[in-house]
Amino acid sequence: MKLEILNVDQSTWNAWLADMPNAHLLQTWEWGSLKKISGWSSHFFVWRGGGEQPQEMAMVLVRDLPT
């Protein structure tokens, strides 16, 4: 499988996520947008097995630690 870090739009991400067998609410674009309010940034990763459709997906949230 090939890992890709993507700059995707909301509708594409959510459509791919909806096709995943165990998709979770906390991986949606909307959750990432909500977390952005409190200083988090979203990074979108997909693993493809050779076709266009992702085999695995992850939205990773990152923020700086308070000092």
Buried (B, 14 or more C-beta within 10 A) or exposed (E): EEEEEBEBEEEEBBEBBEEBEEBEEEBBBEBBEEBEEEEBEBEBBBEBEEEEEBEEBEBEBEEEEEE
